[in-house]
Amino acid sequence: MSSASQLNDKQLEAMKYTQGPLLVLAGAGSGKTSVITRKIAYLVQQCRIPAHRITAMTFTNKAAREMKERVGKLLNREEAKGLSVSTFHTFGLNLLRLELKHLPLKNNFSILDADDCKRILMDLMHQDNLSGAESKELIAKAMKRISDWKNDLIVPEQAHSVCETEEDVKFAHLYQLYERNLRAYNAVDFDDLIVMPTRLLQDNAEVRDKWQNRVRYLLVDEYQDTNTAQYILVKLLVGVMGQFTAVGDDDQSIYAWRGAKPENMGLLKEDFPNLNVIKLEQNYRSTSRILKAANHVIDNNPHIFEKKLWSDKGHGEVIRVITCRNDDDEAERVAKDIMTHKLMNGKSWKDYAVLYRGNFQARVLETQLRQMQIPYKLSGGTSFFARSEIKDIMSYLRLIINPEDDSAFLRIINTPKRSIGPVTLEKLGLFAQENHLSLLAAAGDQRLTMVVSKKISSHLFEFSDFMGRYTRELLEDDQPVPLIRQMMVENGYIDYTREQAATPAQEKTKLDNIETLYTSIQNLINRAENVDEQNIESVIRKMVLLDLLEQQQEEEDTDKVNLLTLHAAKGLEFPYVYIMGLEEELLPHKNSIAAETIEEERRLMYVGITRARQGLTLTLAEQRKAGGQMRQMTASRFLDELPQDELDWLGRKKKSQVKVDPKEQAKVYLENLRAMLKHKN
C-alpha cells in the first residue's frame, strides 16, 4: 500500500479535506485504511485536534485493531492519548456505561448473546402457550423480526401498527415481553448496544450536546454496512456541523440480511447538502483484467455514484472458466488445479482461496483436499466462544459480574450436575417472580424451604454461597485468573469436562480451550489501558463483546488453503482465487431470484472477483446433487456479464490459445516436486 509519502492525489485530497462532511467512495483495494489512518494523524498533527476528541468507528475487531496499530505508527504516545478507534458496538457499550443514570440499566448489566436471546424467546412462547416454541426456524424468524424492528428504531408499542401478517402480530407481542424480560434481567442484547445510545441521543438534548462536543471529528469505515440505527447514531453525533469522513463502497454492501442499507450513502447527500464526494478508483491489489471483469459485472447494477476501478499492475493472467460434469467433479478439479499450480509455480498453500455462496459447498471439496493431503482451513466454522465449555465458564463469570443474569444462572445451575431438575427450576422461577428476585437471589433465600424439599434447598443454598464467596473474592482481587481457575476446579467443572469427553483427544481439546480462555482473560488485563479497565467486570464485559464480534475468528497465520463463503471473504485478499458454483439458483441464490434482489448477489460476485490479486478461476457444474437427486444446472447470468474476450473457457478451445509442450510442462513439474521434497527433508 502507498507509504506515508506516496498517497495518490485522490487519497491526499481525502486526507486533507476537513472543512465539512466528506464521503470517500473507496473501491475494492483502493487503500482506504491508509486514508483513514493518515487522516487521523493529519487531524492531530496539522489541524491540532486533540486525539481524545476524535472518534473512528468500524465493523469488526480485526479492522479496529489494524487501524489502531497503523495510527500507532504515525503518532507518538502523547499525541495518540485518548483516541477512540473501535467497532460501533464497543462505542455503544462505552456510551451506555458512561450515561447509565439516564438509562433503564443498573451498573453491572449483562450483554446476552444470540443463544441466550433465543432461549428467552422460547421460554416466553412456552409461558404464553404460543405454538411453535419448539421450532428453531420460528424462533430464529422471531429474533430476526425483533432485531429488524429494533434497528429501524421501532419500539415494542409501535411494532403492532406496522404488522402486516398474523405472524407479525404474534412477534410484536413477543417483542414487548422480550424487552420487559431483558430489563428485568438488567441485560441488553447485541442490537441494544447501538439502539439504546441512539435513542438516548435522540431523546435527551443534554446528553446529545455533551457527546457532540466530545466528538469533534468522526470517521466511519465500511459505511455501506450501516443499518438505520447506525446511520442515525452517526447523524446525532456529528450534529449540524457535520465534521466527519464516511468511507465506503456501495458496490460492496452485502449484508442486507443483517439490516445494512447501501442507500444510506445516498441519504448522506440529502441530509448534508454540502457533502463533498471523493472517489478512490486506483486499485493496489489486482491486475487490470480482474478489475475489468469486476467493473463489467457491477455495471449491471443501478448506482447512486459511478466509479471505475483501474490498476497499474499490468494486464495479468486470463480469467479461466471451468465447466464440470457435477459437483464431485468440480471439487476434484479445483483440488487438483491448486495442487498442480502450486507445484508448477512454487507457491504457498495460503496463496489460494476457494470461495462459494453456501457453506454446504465446502463439504465435497474438503473430502477431495483431505484425500490429496492438501492442508486447508475453513473460515466460519465454530467460533471459539460458541464451544460449550467456553460458554459454561463465561456464564459463571457473567453471573459474578451481574447476579441478576438469570440466563447465565440457568445455563450453569446444573453444570456440573447438582440434582436440580426442571421441576425444581420451575418452582424456583415462580418463587423468584412472586418475590421480585433474581434466580440467584432466590436460590439463597431462606424462605425457599417452604417451596422445595430440604435436600434440594440445601443444594441451592450451597450454590448460592459458593457464587457469593467467589464474587466477593474476584471483585476484590487484582489478579483474578488464579481465582477463576480455582473456582472451576472447586465446583467440579474440570472433572465434569473430563467425564463428559467421548475420547482422550476430545478431552485434551476441551481442556486446552479452557486454558486458552484463561490466557485471553489475563491478556485483556495486561493490555488494559488504565486501572479501571483491569477489574474483572470490564474484562468479562469485553470478553462477552469479543464473543459477539468474533464471528470473524482471528486465525494464526498458517500455510493452508483458505475455504470461505463470499460473505466471509469481504475485506480479505489472496493471490489466487477460485469461485465455485457459478450457476443460477446458487449464485445468484434462488431466494434472491424469487425476491428480485439480484443486485445484492451481483455485489457478492463483485466482492468475490476483487479478492483476487493475480489469478481468478470460476467453476460451474452441469449437474448438482440436491436432496439425494441429481439436478440439471444452468450457468449463472453473471458469466454472461463478464467481458468475454478476457475469459478462457476450458473445454472450449480458442484459436489463439498457445500450445504448451507437455514434455516441457512435465519437466518443470518434476523439478518443483524434487525441490519441495528436498525442502521437506
C-alpha positions as CSV (number, residue, x, y, z in Angstrom):
1,M,0.0,0.0,0.0
2,S,1.1,3.6,-0.5
3,S,3.6,4.6,2.1
4,A,3.4,7.9,4.1
5,S,5.0,10.0,1.4
6,Q,3.1,8.4,-1.5
7,L,-0.6,8.8,-1.1
8,N,-2.0,9.3,-4.6
9,D,-3.7,12.6,-5.5
10,K,-7.2,11.4,-4.6
11,Q,-6.1,9.8,-1.3
12,L,-4.2,13.0,-0.4
13,E,-7.3,15.2,-1.2
14,A,-9.4,13.0,1.1
15,M,-6.9,13.2,3.8
16,K,-6.7,17.0,3.7
17,Y,-10.4,17.8,3.3
18,T,-11.6,18.8,6.8
19,Q,-14.0,21.7,6.1
20,G,-17.2,19.7,6.2
21,P,-18.9,16.4,5.6
22,L,-16.9,14.1,3.3
23,L,-17.9,10.8,1.6
24,V,-14.9,8.8,0.3
25,L,-16.1,6.3,-2.3
26,A,-13.3,3.7,-1.9
27,G,-13.4,0.9,-4.5
28,A,-12.1,-2.5,-3.5
29,G,-8.3,-2.5,-2.8
30,S,-8.0,1.3,-3.1
31,G,-6.2,1.9,0.1
32,K,-9.0,3.2,2.3
33,T,-7.4,2.1,5.6
34,S,-4.3,4.2,4.6
35,V,-6.5,7.2,4.1
36,I,-8.4,6.9,7.4
37,T,-5.2,6.3,9.5
38,R,-3.3,9.1,7.8
39,K,-6.2,11.4,8.2
40,I,-6.4,10.8,11.9
41,A,-2.7,11.7,12.1
42,Y,-3.3,14.7,10.0
43,L,-6.1,15.9,12.2
44,V,-4.0,15.6,15.3
45,Q,-0.7,17.0,13.9
46,Q,-1.8,19.6,11.4
47,C,-5.3,20.6,12.5
48,R,-4.4,20.4,16.2
49,I,-7.5,18.5,17.2
50,P,-6.6,16.6,20.4
51,A,-6.8,12.8,19.9
52,H,-9.4,12.4,22.6
53,R,-11.9,14.5,20.6
54,I,-11.5,12.1,17.5
55,T,-13.6,9.0,17.1
56,A,-13.2,6.3,14.4
57,M,-15.7,3.5,14.0
58,T,-15.7,0.3,12.0
59,F,-17.4,-3.0,12.0
60,T,-15.0,-5.7,13.2
61,N,-12.5,-6.1,16.0
62,K,-9.9,-7.0,13.4
63,A,-10.4,-3.8,11.4
64,A,-10.4,-1.7,14.6
65,R,-7.2,-3.4,15.8
66,E,-5.4,-2.9,12.4
67,M,-6.5,0.7,12.3
68,K,-5.2,1.3,15.9
69,E,-1.8,-0.3,15.1
70,R,-1.4,1.7,11.9
71,V,-2.2,5.0,13.7
72,G,0.2,4.0,16.5
73,K,3.0,4.1,13.9
74,L,2.1,7.6,12.8
75,L,1.5,9.3,16.2
76,N,3.6,9.2,19.3
77,R,2.1,8.0,22.5
78,E,1.3,11.5,23.8
79,E,-0.3,12.5,20.5
80,A,-2.5,9.4,20.4
81,K,-3.7,9.7,24.0
82,G,-7.5,9.2,24.3
83,L,-8.1,8.4,20.7
84,S,-11.2,6.3,20.2
85,V,-10.9,3.6,17.5
86,S,-13.5,0.9,18.0
87,T,-16.3,-1.1,16.5
88,F,-19.8,0.5,16.5
89,H,-20.8,-1.9,19.3
90,T,-17.9,-1.1,21.5
91,F,-18.5,2.6,21.1
92,G,-22.2,2.0,22.0
93,L,-21.2,-0.1,25.1
94,N,-18.9,2.7,26.3
95,L,-21.5,5.3,25.8
96,L,-24.0,3.2,27.8
97,R,-21.5,2.8,30.7
98,L,-20.9,6.5,30.8
99,E,-24.5,7.5,30.7
100,L,-26.0,4.9,33.0
101,K,-28.0,7.4,35.1
102,H,-30.1,8.3,32.0
103,L,-30.9,4.6,31.2
104,P,-33.2,1.8,32.5
105,L,-30.0,-0.1,33.3
106,K,-28.1,-0.8,36.5
107,N,-24.3,-0.7,36.9
108,N,-23.5,-4.3,36.2
109,F,-25.7,-5.0,33.2
110,S,-25.0,-8.1,31.1
111,I,-24.8,-8.5,27.3
112,L,-26.7,-11.5,26.1
113,D,-25.6,-13.5,23.1
114,A,-27.9,-14.9,20.4
115,D,-28.3,-18.3,22.2
116,D,-29.4,-16.5,25.4
117,C,-31.9,-14.4,23.5
118,K,-33.3,-17.4,21.7
119,R,-33.8,-19.2,25.0
120,I,-35.6,-16.2,26.4
121,L,-38.0,-16.2,23.4
122,M,-38.5,-19.9,23.7
123,D,-39.4,-19.5,27.4
124,L,-41.8,-16.6,26.7
125,M,-43.6,-18.7,24.0
126,H,-43.9,-21.6,26.4
127,Q,-45.3,-19.3,29.1
128,D,-47.8,-17.7,26.7
129,N,-48.8,-21.1,25.3
130,L,-47.9,-19.9,21.8
131,S,-47.5,-22.6,19.2
132,G,-44.0,-23.0,17.7
133,A,-41.8,-22.7,20.8
134,E,-40.1,-26.0,19.7
135,S,-39.5,-24.7,16.2
136,K,-35.9,-23.4,15.8
137,E,-37.0,-21.8,12.4
138,L,-39.8,-19.9,14.1
139,I,-37.6,-18.7,17.0
140,A,-34.9,-17.6,14.5
141,K,-37.6,-15.8,12.5
142,A,-38.9,-14.0,15.6
143,M,-35.4,-13.0,16.6
144,K,-34.8,-11.6,13.1
145,R,-38.0,-9.7,13.1
146,I,-37.4,-8.2,16.6
147,S,-33.8,-7.3,15.5
148,D,-35.1,-5.6,12.4
149,W,-37.7,-3.6,14.4
150,K,-35.0,-2.5,16.9
151,N,-32.5,-1.5,14.2
152,D,-35.3,0.6,12.5
153,L,-35.8,2.2,15.9
154,I,-39.4,0.9,16.2
155,V,-40.3,0.4,19.9
156,P,-42.5,-2.5,21.0
157,E,-45.6,-0.2,21.3
158,Q,-45.2,0.9,17.7
159,A,-44.5,-2.6,16.3
160,H,-48.2,-3.5,16.4
161,S,-49.0,-0.7,14.0
162,V,-46.5,-1.9,11.3
163,C,-47.6,-5.5,11.3
164,E,-48.8,-6.9,8.0
165,T,-49.4,-10.6,8.9
166,E,-50.8,-12.7,11.7
167,E,-47.3,-13.9,12.4
168,D,-46.0,-10.4,12.8
169,V,-48.7,-9.6,15.3
170,K,-47.5,-12.6,17.3
171,F,-43.9,-11.4,17.0
172,A,-44.9,-7.9,18.1
173,H,-46.4,-9.3,21.2
174,L,-43.3,-11.4,21.9
175,Y,-41.2,-8.2,21.3
176,Q,-43.0,-6.5,24.2
177,L,-42.5,-9.4,26.6
178,Y,-38.9,-9.9,25.4
179,E,-37.9,-6.2,26.1
180,R,-39.6,-6.4,29.5
181,N,-37.6,-9.5,30.3
182,L,-34.3,-8.0,29.2
183,R,-34.9,-5.0,31.6
184,A,-35.8,-7.4,34.4
185,Y,-32.5,-9.3,33.8
186,N,-30.6,-6.0,33.8
187,A,-29.4,-7.1,30.4
188,V,-29.0,-5.8,26.8
189,D,-28.8,-7.8,23.6
190,F,-26.3,-7.0,20.7
191,D,-28.7,-4.7,18.9
192,D,-29.3,-2.6,22.1
193,L,-25.6,-1.6,22.0
194,I,-26.5,0.6,19.0
195,V,-30.2,1.2,19.6
196,M,-30.0,2.4,23.2
197,P,-27.3,5.0,22.7
198,T,-29.1,6.2,19.5
199,R,-32.5,6.6,21.4
200,L,-30.7,8.3,24.3
201,L,-29.1,10.9,22.0
202,Q,-32.4,11.4,20.2
203,D,-34.4,12.0,23.3
204,N,-32.0,13.8,25.6
205,A,-30.7,17.1,24.4
206,E,-28.3,17.5,27.3
207,V,-26.6,14.2,26.6
208,R,-26.6,14.9,22.9
209,D,-24.8,18.3,23.3
210,K,-22.3,16.6,25.6
211,W,-21.4,13.9,23.0
212,Q,-21.5,16.3,20.0
213,N,-18.9,18.4,21.9
214,R,-16.9,15.4,22.8
215,V,-16.7,14.1,19.2
216,R,-15.0,17.0,17.3
217,Y,-14.3,14.7,14.3
218,L,-15.8,11.4,13.4
219,L,-14.5,8.8,10.9
220,V,-16.7,5.9,9.8
221,D,-15.3,2.9,7.9
222,E,-17.4,0.4,5.7
223,Y,-20.2,3.0,5.7
224,Q,-22.2,0.9,3.2
225,D,-22.8,-1.7,6.0
226,T,-24.6,0.7,8.4
227,N,-28.2,0.0,9.3
228,T,-30.8,2.7,10.1
229,A,-29.9,2.9,13.8
230,Q,-26.2,3.2,13.0
231,Y,-26.9,5.9,10.4
232,I,-28.9,7.9,12.8
233,L,-26.3,7.4,15.6
234,V,-23.7,8.9,13.2
235,K,-26.0,11.8,12.3
236,L,-26.7,12.6,16.0
237,L,-23.0,12.5,16.9
238,V,-21.9,14.9,14.2
239,G,-24.8,17.4,14.5
240,V,-25.3,20.2,12.1
241,M,-21.5,20.9,11.9
242,G,-21.1,17.6,10.1
243,Q,-17.3,17.3,10.8
244,F,-17.0,13.7,9.6
245,T,-15.5,11.4,6.9
246,A,-17.5,8.4,5.9
247,V,-15.6,5.8,3.8
248,G,-17.5,3.1,1.9
249,D,-18.3,1.4,-1.3
250,D,-21.9,0.8,-2.3
251,D,-20.8,-2.0,-4.6
252,Q,-19.6,-4.0,-1.6
253,S,-22.7,-3.8,0.5
254,I,-23.6,-7.5,1.0
255,Y,-25.3,-7.6,4.4
256,A,-28.9,-6.7,3.6
257,W,-29.9,-9.7,5.7
258,R,-28.2,-8.0,8.7
259,G,-30.1,-4.8,8.0
260,A,-27.3,-3.0,6.1
261,K,-28.7,-0.3,3.8
262,P,-26.4,0.8,1.0
263,E,-28.9,3.6,0.3
264,N,-27.6,5.3,3.5
265,M,-24.8,6.6,1.2
266,G,-27.4,8.4,-0.9
267,L,-29.2,9.7,2.2
268,L,-25.9,11.5,3.2
269,K,-26.3,13.7,0.2
270,E,-29.9,14.7,1.3
271,D,-29.0,15.2,5.0
272,F,-25.8,17.1,4.2
273,P,-26.3,19.1,1.0
274,N,-22.7,20.4,1.2
275,L,-21.4,16.8,1.2
276,N,-18.1,16.5,-0.7
277,V,-17.6,13.2,-2.6
278,I,-14.1,12.0,-3.4
279,K,-13.6,8.7,-5.4
280,L,-10.7,6.4,-4.9
281,E,-10.6,4.4,-8.1
282,Q,-6.9,3.3,-8.3
283,N,-6.7,-0.3,-7.1
284,Y,-3.5,-1.5,-5.5
285,R,-4.5,-5.2,-5.4
286,S,-5.5,-6.7,-8.7
287,T,-4.4,-6.9,-12.3
288,S,-6.3,-4.8,-15.0
289,R,-8.0,-7.9,-16.3
290,I,-9.5,-8.8,-13.0
291,L,-10.7,-5.2,-12.5
292,K,-12.2,-5.1,-16.0
293,A,-14.2,-8.2,-15.1
294,A,-15.4,-6.7,-11.8
295,N,-16.4,-3.4,-13.5
296,H,-18.3,-5.2,-16.2
297,V,-20.4,-7.2,-13.7
298,I,-21.2,-4.4,-11.4
299,D,-22.1,-2.1,-14.3
300,N,-25.4,-4.1,-14.4
301,N,-26.4,-2.6,-11.0
302,P,-28.1,0.8,-10.7
303,H,-25.7,3.3,-9.0
304,I,-26.0,6.3,-6.8
305,F,-22.4,7.1,-7.5
306,E,-20.5,6.0,-10.6
307,K,-16.9,4.8,-10.4
308,K,-14.4,2.6,-12.4
309,L,-11.6,0.8,-10.8
310,W,-8.2,0.8,-12.6
311,S,-4.7,-0.5,-11.8
312,D,-1.2,-0.2,-13.0
313,K,-0.4,-3.8,-12.2
314,G,-0.4,-4.9,-15.8
315,H,-2.9,-6.9,-17.8
316,G,-2.4,-10.1,-15.9
317,E,-3.4,-13.7,-16.4
318,V,-6.5,-14.7,-18.4
319,I,-9.6,-15.5,-16.3
320,R,-10.5,-19.2,-16.5
321,V,-14.0,-20.6,-16.5
322,I,-14.1,-24.4,-15.9
323,T,-17.3,-26.3,-16.7
324,C,-17.5,-29.5,-14.7
325,R,-19.8,-32.6,-15.1
326,N,-21.1,-32.4,-11.5
327,D,-20.3,-31.1,-8.0
328,D,-17.9,-34.0,-7.3
329,D,-16.0,-33.4,-10.5
330,E,-15.9,-29.7,-9.7
331,A,-14.4,-30.3,-6.2
332,E,-11.8,-32.7,-7.6
333,R,-10.8,-30.3,-10.4
334,V,-10.4,-27.4,-8.0
335,A,-8.2,-29.5,-5.6
336,K,-6.1,-30.9,-8.4
337,D,-5.7,-27.5,-10.1
338,I,-4.5,-25.9,-6.8
339,M,-2.0,-28.9,-6.3
340,T,-0.7,-28.5,-9.9
341,H,-0.5,-24.8,-9.8
342,K,1.4,-24.8,-6.5
343,L,3.9,-27.4,-7.8
344,M,4.4,-25.6,-11.2
345,N,4.9,-22.2,-9.6
346,G,6.4,-22.9,-6.2
347,K,3.7,-21.1,-4.3
348,S,2.5,-21.5,-0.6
349,W,-0.9,-23.1,0.2
350,K,-2.1,-19.9,1.8
351,D,-1.8,-18.1,-1.5
352,Y,-5.0,-19.9,-2.6
353,A,-8.6,-19.2,-1.6
354,V,-11.8,-21.0,-2.7
355,L,-15.0,-19.0,-2.3
356,Y,-18.6,-20.2,-2.5
357,R,-22.1,-19.0,-1.9
358,G,-23.2,-21.5,0.7
359,N,-21.3,-23.4,3.4
360,F,-22.6,-26.8,2.2
361,Q,-20.5,-26.4,-1.0
362,A,-17.3,-26.8,1.1
363,R,-18.1,-30.4,2.2
364,V,-17.4,-32.1,-1.1
365,L,-14.2,-30.0,-1.5
366,E,-13.0,-30.9,2.0
367,T,-13.2,-34.6,1.1
368,Q,-11.0,-34.0,-2.0
369,L,-8.5,-31.9,-0.2
370,R,-8.1,-34.5,2.6
371,Q,-7.6,-37.2,0.0
372,M,-4.8,-35.3,-1.6
373,Q,-3.4,-34.3,1.8
374,I,-3.7,-30.6,1.0
375,P,-3.9,-28.6,4.2
376,Y,-6.9,-26.2,4.4
377,K,-8.6,-24.0,6.9
378,L,-12.4,-23.5,6.9
379,S,-13.5,-20.0,8.0
380,G,-16.8,-19.5,9.6
381,G,-16.6,-22.8,11.4
382,T,-17.4,-23.0,15.1
383,S,-16.3,-19.8,16.8
384,F,-14.2,-20.2,19.9
385,F,-16.8,-18.7,22.1
386,A,-19.6,-21.0,20.7
387,R,-17.9,-24.1,22.3
388,S,-19.9,-25.4,25.2
389,E,-17.0,-25.4,27.7
390,I,-16.3,-21.7,27.0
391,K,-20.0,-20.8,27.2
392,D,-20.2,-22.6,30.6
393,I,-17.2,-20.8,32.2
394,M,-18.3,-17.5,30.7
395,S,-21.7,-18.0,32.3
396,Y,-20.1,-18.4,35.7
397,L,-18.2,-15.2,35.1
398,R,-21.3,-13.3,33.8
399,L,-23.2,-14.3,36.9
400,I,-20.4,-13.0,39.1
401,I,-20.5,-9.5,37.5
402,N,-24.3,-9.4,37.2
403,P,-26.1,-11.6,39.8
404,E,-29.4,-10.8,38.0
405,D,-28.3,-12.6,34.9
406,D,-30.9,-15.3,35.0
407,S,-29.9,-16.6,31.6
408,A,-26.4,-17.4,32.8
409,F,-27.8,-18.9,36.0
410,L,-30.0,-21.3,34.1
411,R,-27.0,-22.5,32.0
412,I,-24.8,-23.4,35.0
413,I,-27.1,-24.3,37.8
414,N,-26.8,-27.9,36.7
415,T,-23.4,-27.8,35.0
416,P,-21.8,-29.9,36.5
417,K,-24.9,-31.9,37.8
418,R,-26.3,-30.8,41.1
419,S,-29.5,-32.9,41.0
420,I,-31.6,-29.8,40.3
421,G,-34.2,-30.8,37.7
422,P,-36.7,-28.9,35.6
423,V,-39.5,-29.2,38.3
424,T,-37.3,-27.6,40.9
425,L,-36.3,-24.8,38.4
426,E,-39.9,-24.1,37.7
427,K,-40.7,-23.8,41.4
428,L,-37.6,-21.6,41.9
429,G,-38.7,-19.4,39.0
430,L,-42.2,-18.9,40.4
431,F,-40.7,-18.1,43.8
432,A,-38.3,-15.6,42.3
433,Q,-41.1,-14.0,40.3
434,E,-43.5,-13.7,43.3
435,N,-40.8,-12.1,45.4
436,H,-39.3,-10.0,42.7
437,L,-35.9,-11.7,43.0
438,S,-33.3,-12.8,40.5
439,L,-32.9,-16.7,40.3
440,L,-29.5,-16.5,42.1
441,A,-31.0,-14.3,45.0
442,A,-34.0,-16.7,45.2
443,A,-31.6,-19.7,45.4
444,G,-30.1,-18.2,48.6
445,D,-33.4,-17.1,50.2
446,Q,-34.2,-19.0,53.4
447,R,-37.9,-18.9,52.6
448,L,-37.2,-21.4,49.8
449,T,-37.6,-24.3,52.3
450,M,-41.4,-23.7,52.1
451,V,-41.4,-24.4,48.4
452,V,-38.9,-27.2,47.8
453,S,-37.6,-30.2,49.9
454,K,-34.9,-29.7,52.5
455,K,-32.4,-31.7,50.4
456,I,-33.0,-29.7,47.2
457,S,-33.0,-26.3,49.1
458,S,-29.6,-27.3,50.6
459,H,-28.2,-27.8,47.1
460,L,-29.4,-24.4,46.1
461,F,-28.1,-22.7,49.2
462,E,-24.8,-24.3,48.7
463,F,-24.6,-23.0,45.1
464,S,-25.7,-19.5,46.2
465,D,-23.0,-19.4,48.9
466,F,-20.4,-20.7,46.5
467,M,-21.2,-17.9,44.0
468,G,-21.3,-15.3,46.7
469,R,-17.9,-16.2,48.1
470,Y,-16.2,-16.2,44.7
471,T,-18.0,-12.9,43.7
472,R,-16.6,-11.2,46.8
473,E,-13.1,-12.5,46.2
474,L,-13.0,-11.9,42.5
475,L,-14.2,-8.4,42.7
476,E,-11.5,-7.5,45.3
477,D,-8.6,-9.4,43.7
478,D,-6.4,-7.6,41.1
479,Q,-5.1,-11.0,39.8
480,P,-8.4,-12.8,39.2
481,V,-7.2,-15.6,36.8
482,P,-5.8,-18.0,39.5
483,L,-9.1,-17.5,41.4
484,I,-11.2,-18.3,38.3
485,R,-9.1,-21.4,37.8
486,Q,-9.6,-22.4,41.4
487,M,-13.3,-21.8,41.2
488,M,-13.7,-24.1,38.2
489,V,-11.8,-26.9,39.9
490,E,-13.6,-26.5,43.2
491,N,-17.1,-26.6,41.6
492,G,-16.2,-29.9,39.9
493,Y,-16.3,-28.4,36.4
494,I,-12.9,-29.6,35.3
495,D,-13.6,-33.2,36.4
496,Y,-17.0,-33.0,34.8
497,T,-15.4,-31.9,31.5
498,R,-13.1,-35.0,31.7
499,E,-16.0,-37.3,32.3
500,Q,-18.1,-35.8,29.5
501,A,-15.4,-36.1,26.8
502,A,-16.1,-39.0,24.4
503,T,-12.4,-39.6,23.6
504,P,-9.0,-38.6,25.1
505,A,-8.5,-36.3,22.1
506,Q,-11.7,-34.5,22.8
507,E,-10.8,-34.2,26.5
508,K,-7.5,-32.6,25.6
509,T,-9.2,-30.2,23.1
510,K,-11.7,-29.1,25.7
511,L,-9.1,-28.6,28.5
512,D,-6.8,-26.7,26.0
513,N,-9.7,-24.4,25.1
514,I,-10.3,-23.6,28.8
515,E,-6.6,-22.8,29.2
516,T,-6.9,-20.5,26.1
517,L,-9.8,-18.7,27.8
518,Y,-7.8,-18.1,31.0
519,T,-4.9,-16.8,28.9
520,S,-7.2,-14.4,27.0
521,I,-8.6,-13.0,30.2
522,Q,-5.1,-12.5,31.5
523,N,-4.1,-10.8,28.2
524,L,-7.0,-8.4,28.4
525,I,-6.0,-7.5,32.0
526,N,-2.4,-6.9,30.8
527,R,-3.5,-4.9,27.8
528,A,-5.9,-2.6,29.7
529,E,-5.1,1.0,29.2
530,N,-6.0,2.1,32.7
531,V,-6.7,0.7,36.1
532,D,-10.4,1.0,35.7
533,E,-10.3,-1.4,32.8
534,Q,-8.3,-4.0,34.7
535,N,-11.1,-5.0,37.0
536,I,-12.8,-8.3,36.4
537,E,-16.1,-6.6,35.5
538,S,-14.8,-4.6,32.5
539,V,-12.7,-7.6,31.4
540,I,-15.6,-10.0,31.4
541,R,-17.8,-7.4,29.6
542,K,-15.0,-7.1,27.0
543,M,-14.9,-10.9,26.6
544,V,-18.6,-11.1,26.0
545,L,-18.3,-8.3,23.4
546,L,-15.4,-10.1,21.8
547,D,-17.5,-13.2,21.7
548,L,-20.3,-11.4,19.9
549,L,-17.9,-9.8,17.4
550,E,-15.7,-12.9,16.9
551,Q,-17.7,-14.3,14.1
552,Q,-14.6,-13.3,12.1
553,Q,-12.4,-15.5,14.3
554,E,-8.7,-14.5,14.2
555,E,-6.7,-17.3,12.7
556,E,-3.0,-17.8,13.3
557,D,-1.1,-17.3,10.0
558,T,-0.7,-20.9,8.9
559,D,0.1,-22.3,5.5
560,K,-3.2,-23.7,4.4
561,V,-5.6,-23.2,1.5
562,N,-8.4,-20.8,2.6
563,L,-12.0,-22.0,2.2
564,L,-14.7,-19.4,2.9
565,T,-18.1,-18.1,1.8
566,L,-18.3,-15.0,-0.3
567,H,-19.7,-13.1,2.7
568,A,-16.8,-14.1,4.9
569,A,-14.2,-13.1,2.2
570,K,-15.1,-9.4,2.4
571,G,-12.1,-7.3,3.3
572,L,-9.6,-10.1,2.5
573,E,-7.3,-10.6,-0.5
574,F,-5.4,-13.6,-2.0
575,P,-3.0,-14.1,-4.9
576,Y,-5.2,-16.9,-6.5
577,V,-9.0,-17.1,-6.1
578,Y,-11.4,-19.8,-7.2
579,I,-15.1,-19.0,-7.1
580,M,-17.2,-22.2,-7.2
581,G,-20.8,-22.9,-8.2
582,L,-21.4,-20.2,-10.9
583,E,-24.9,-21.4,-11.5
584,E,-28.4,-19.9,-11.5
585,E,-30.1,-20.5,-8.1
586,L,-26.8,-20.9,-6.4
587,L,-25.0,-17.6,-7.4
588,P,-27.4,-15.8,-7.8
589,H,-29.1,-17.6,-5.0
590,K,-32.7,-18.9,-5.6
591,N,-34.1,-16.8,-2.7
592,S,-32.8,-13.6,-4.3
593,I,-34.2,-14.6,-7.7
594,A,-37.6,-15.1,-6.1
595,A,-37.4,-11.9,-4.1
596,E,-35.9,-10.0,-7.1
597,T,-32.9,-8.9,-5.0
598,I,-30.3,-9.9,-7.7
599,E,-28.4,-6.6,-7.0
600,E,-27.2,-7.9,-3.7
601,E,-26.0,-11.2,-5.3
602,R,-24.2,-9.2,-8.0
603,R,-22.4,-7.2,-5.3
604,L,-21.3,-10.6,-3.8
605,M,-19.9,-11.6,-7.2
606,Y,-18.1,-8.3,-7.4
607,V,-16.6,-8.8,-3.9
608,G,-15.5,-12.3,-4.9
609,I,-13.8,-11.2,-8.1
610,T,-12.0,-8.3,-6.4
611,R,-10.5,-10.6,-3.7
612,A,-8.0,-11.9,-6.4
613,R,-4.6,-10.3,-6.9
614,Q,-3.2,-12.4,-9.8
615,G,-5.3,-15.3,-10.8
616,L,-9.1,-15.9,-11.0
617,T,-10.8,-19.2,-11.8
618,L,-14.6,-19.6,-11.9
619,T,-16.2,-23.1,-11.9
620,L,-19.6,-24.4,-12.5
621,A,-21.3,-27.8,-12.6
622,E,-23.7,-29.1,-15.2
623,Q,-25.4,-31.2,-12.6
624,R,-25.5,-30.9,-8.8
625,K,-26.8,-33.2,-6.0
626,A,-29.7,-31.8,-4.1
627,G,-31.5,-33.9,-1.5
628,G,-30.1,-37.2,-3.0
629,Q,-31.2,-36.2,-6.5
630,M,-29.1,-35.0,-9.4
631,R,-30.4,-31.8,-10.8
632,Q,-29.5,-30.2,-14.1
633,M,-28.0,-26.7,-13.6
634,T,-28.0,-23.6,-15.7
635,A,-24.9,-21.4,-16.0
636,S,-25.1,-18.2,-13.9
637,R,-26.2,-15.0,-15.6
638,F,-23.1,-13.4,-14.1
639,L,-20.9,-15.4,-16.5
640,D,-22.7,-13.6,-19.4
641,E,-22.0,-10.2,-17.8
642,L,-18.2,-10.8,-17.8
643,P,-16.0,-9.4,-20.7
644,Q,-16.0,-12.5,-22.9
645,D,-12.7,-11.6,-24.6
646,E,-10.9,-11.9,-21.2
647,L,-12.2,-15.4,-20.5
648,D,-10.7,-18.8,-21.2
649,W,-13.5,-21.3,-21.2
650,L,-11.8,-24.7,-20.5
651,G,-13.3,-27.3,-22.7
652,R,-13.9,-24.6,-25.4
653,K,-10.7,-24.2,-27.4
654,K,-9.9,-20.8,-28.7
655,K,-7.9,-20.4,-31.9
656,S,-5.4,-18.1,-30.3
657,Q,-4.5,-20.4,-27.5
658,V,-0.8,-21.0,-27.1
659,K,0.2,-24.7,-27.3
660,V,2.0,-25.9,-24.3
661,D,4.6,-28.7,-24.8
662,P,3.6,-31.5,-22.4
663,K,7.2,-32.7,-22.1
664,E,8.4,-29.2,-21.0
665,Q,5.5,-29.0,-18.6
666,A,6.3,-32.4,-17.0
667,K,10.0,-31.3,-16.6
668,V,9.1,-28.2,-14.7
669,Y,6.6,-30.1,-12.6
670,L,9.2,-32.7,-11.6
671,E,11.9,-30.1,-10.8
672,N,9.4,-28.3,-8.5
673,L,8.4,-31.6,-6.9
674,R,12.1,-32.5,-6.2
675,A,12.7,-29.1,-4.7
676,M,9.7,-29.4,-2.5
677,L,10.7,-32.9,-1.2
678,K,14.3,-31.7,-0.6
679,H,12.9,-28.8,1.4
680,K,10.7,-31.1,3.5
681,N,13.7,-33.4,4.3
